[in-house]
């Protein structure tokens, strides 16, 4: 009896752990937004923005302190020590493949960050819905 319980419990644990590592399916826009955040400037936006001394984009968007128009302006114009980011965003492979305009690419990364902040986009691995 103990042996079969152990097998059932082990199988349940494997099923749960594989679900935990499964990629969540999201829209193309959210998927591209994540790729931009992960890859822009060759190291991703988080290389600077996930450091506590720098602006925390997810929190600023969540609190309403960084509306999309101001976010887009900073991406296009730069601010303080942040360089203009439009070229780096447009150079990301999935942006090119999706044939996004600059405004669509900025909207994609903003939507991704907004979704992380409000919980509508899960953190972790994402895959594009077909």
C-alpha positions as CSV (number, residue, x, y, z in Angstrom):
1,X,0.0,0.0,0.0
2,X,2.8,2.4,0.9
3,X,4.5,1.7,-2.4
4,X,1.5,2.6,-4.6
5,X,0.8,5.8,-2.5
6,X,4.4,6.8,-3.1
7,X,4.0,6.3,-6.9
8,X,0.8,8.3,-7.0
9,X,2.2,11.1,-4.9
10,X,5.4,11.1,-7.1
11,X,3.3,11.3,-10.3
12,X,1.2,14.2,-8.8
13,X,4.4,16.0,-7.9
14,X,5.8,15.6,-11.4
15,X,2.6,16.8,-12.9
16,X,2.5,19.9,-10.7
17,X,6.1,20.8,-11.3
18,X,5.8,20.5,-15.1
19,X,2.8,22.8,-14.9
20,X,4.8,25.3,-12.9
21,X,7.5,25.4,-15.6
22,X,5.0,25.5,-18.6
23,X,5.1,28.7,-20.5
24,X,1.9,30.8,-20.3
25,X,0.3,31.6,-23.6
26,X,0.0,35.3,-24.4
27,X,-0.9,37.6,-27.3
28,X,1.8,38.4,-29.9
29,X,1.9,42.0,-28.6
30,X,2.7,40.9,-25.0
31,X,5.1,38.3,-26.2
32,X,7.0,40.9,-28.3
33,X,6.9,43.3,-25.4
34,X,8.7,40.7,-23.2
35,X,11.2,40.1,-25.9
36,X,11.9,43.8,-26.1
37,X,12.3,44.0,-22.3
38,X,14.6,41.0,-22.3
39,X,16.7,41.9,-25.3
40,X,16.9,45.6,-26.0
41,X,20.5,47.0,-25.9
42,X,21.7,43.4,-26.0
43,X,21.2,42.8,-22.3
44,X,17.6,43.9,-21.8
45,X,15.9,46.8,-20.1
46,X,16.0,45.1,-16.8
47,X,19.8,45.3,-16.7
48,X,19.3,48.9,-15.6
49,X,15.6,49.1,-14.6
50,X,15.6,46.1,-12.2
51,X,18.4,47.8,-10.1
52,X,16.9,49.5,-7.1
53,X,18.7,52.8,-7.7
54,X,17.0,53.2,-11.1
55,X,13.4,53.8,-12.1
56,X,11.3,50.7,-11.4
57,X,9.1,50.7,-14.5
58,X,6.6,48.1,-13.4
59,X,5.9,50.0,-10.1
60,X,5.8,53.4,-11.8
61,X,3.3,52.1,-14.4
62,X,1.2,50.3,-11.8
63,X,1.0,53.4,-9.6
64,X,-0.1,55.5,-12.6
65,X,3.1,57.6,-12.3
66,X,4.3,56.7,-15.8
67,X,1.5,57.0,-18.3
68,X,2.1,55.5,-21.8
69,X,2.6,58.9,-23.5
70,X,5.4,59.8,-21.1
71,X,6.9,56.3,-21.3
72,X,6.9,56.7,-25.2
73,X,8.5,60.1,-24.9
74,X,11.4,58.8,-22.7
75,X,11.9,55.9,-25.1
76,X,12.1,58.3,-28.1
77,X,14.0,61.2,-26.5
78,X,16.0,59.7,-23.6
79,X,16.1,61.2,-20.1
80,X,18.9,62.0,-17.7
81,X,21.3,59.1,-18.1
82,X,19.0,57.0,-20.2
83,X,19.8,57.1,-23.9
84,X,17.2,57.1,-26.6
85,X,16.0,53.6,-26.9
86,X,14.0,53.5,-30.1
87,X,16.8,52.1,-32.2
88,X,17.6,49.4,-29.7
89,X,13.9,48.4,-29.5
90,X,13.5,48.3,-33.3
91,X,16.6,46.1,-33.6
92,X,15.1,43.3,-31.5
93,X,14.4,40.4,-33.8
94,X,10.8,39.7,-32.9
95,X,9.9,43.4,-33.5
96,X,11.4,43.1,-37.0
97,X,9.7,39.8,-37.7
98,X,6.3,41.1,-36.5
99,X,6.9,44.2,-38.8
100,X,6.0,46.5,-35.9
101,X,6.2,50.3,-36.2
102,X,8.1,52.2,-33.5
103,X,4.8,53.1,-31.8
104,X,3.6,49.5,-31.9
105,X,6.8,48.3,-30.4
106,X,6.7,50.9,-27.6
107,X,3.0,49.9,-27.0
108,X,4.0,46.2,-26.8
109,X,6.7,46.7,-24.1
110,X,4.4,49.1,-22.2
111,X,1.6,46.6,-22.3
112,X,3.9,43.8,-21.1
113,X,5.1,45.9,-18.2
114,X,1.5,47.1,-17.3
115,X,0.4,43.5,-17.4
116,X,3.1,42.4,-15.0
117,X,2.1,45.2,-12.7
118,X,-1.6,44.4,-12.7
119,X,-1.2,40.7,-12.7
120,X,-2.8,40.1,-16.1
121,X,0.6,38.9,-17.4
122,X,2.4,36.2,-15.5
123,X,6.1,36.5,-14.7
124,X,8.3,33.9,-16.2
125,X,8.4,32.1,-19.5
126,X,5.8,33.2,-22.1
127,X,4.9,31.7,-25.4
128,X,2.9,33.4,-28.2
129,X,-0.6,32.2,-28.9
130,X,-1.1,30.7,-32.3
